[in-house]
Amino acid sequence: MRLQEFWSRLDRHFGSVRAQSVARDHVFAVLGGRTAVDAIDAGLSVRRVWLAICEEYEVPPKER
């Protein structure tokens, strides 16, 4: 998954304003206590970060 696709999916699922909050403000234990943006900046794969968001926010499997 590319970073552009990650942001597109976030925007589609959460709306542009909430997507930014989910990515920049929410701390995910499964990502080592990091936000999604911090996890990506630390080198975690974008796909792994997306899946962590999906689990936390119960995104339906067909939208993952």
Summary of the structure (lengths in Angstrom):
residues: 64
radius of gyration: 10.4
end to end distance: 11.0
largest distance: 27.9
contacts: 170
relative contact order: 0.18
helix: 69%
strand: 3%
